[in-house]
Amino acid sequence: MENKNIRAKVYRYSPLDKKARFDTYDVPHSLGMTVQILLRHIFENVDPTLAFRDFRCGQGICNTCRIKVNGKVLRSCETPVEPGKEILLEPANDKVIKDLVVQPD
């Protein structure tokens, strides 16, 4: 079975230029891929400037990795991504420090 790419539109914000934008990344899908794995792939293989919470409690309860996925706030560590789909990734709230990293509610 052929793996399909996932198109991720990711919110980007830098406090240095104070302008928000969206960058689009095509990422190869892998079995069991979550949003967290997708973000880590982008960071490690495509764009090392991407900022996101990469802490893993291992239990899916700490909420550190929460981001908005297609308009809904979810834990990126346990949210699966489907091959061949496009997803929109945004900060979980309006208190953006950089990219997907926010101050806690």
DASUL-V684000 format. One record per residue. N is the residue number from 0. D_FIRST is the distance of its C-alpha to the first C-alpha in whole Angstrom. Layout:
((N D_FIRST) (N D_FIRST))
//
This chain:
((0 0) (1 4) (2 7) (3 9) (4 13) (5 16) (6 19) (7 22) (8 25) (9 28) (10 31) (11 33) (12 37) (13 39) (14 43) (15 44) (16 44) (17 43) (18 41) (19 38) (20 35) (21 31) (22 29) (23 25) (24 22) (25 19) (26 17) (27 13) (28 12) (29 11) (30 11) (31 15) (32 16) (33 19) (34 21) (35 23) (36 21) (37 20) (38 24) (39 24) (40 21) (41 23) (42 26) (43 25) (44 24) (45 25) (46 28) (47 30) (48 33) (49 31) (50 33) (51 31) (52 32) (53 30) (54 32) (55 30) (56 32) (57 30) (58 31) (59 30) (60 33) (61 35) (62 34) (63 34) (64 31) (65 31) (66 30) (67 30) (68 26) (69 27) (70 30) (71 30) (72 31) (73 29) (74 28) (75 26) (76 25) (77 24) (78 22) (79 18) (80 17) (81 14) (82 11) (83 13) (84 16) (85 20) (86 22) (87 26) (88 27) (89 31) (90 33) (91 34) (92 38) (93 40) (94 42) (95 39) (96 40) (97 38) (98 34) (99 33) (100 35) (101 38) (102 41) (103 41) (104 42))
//
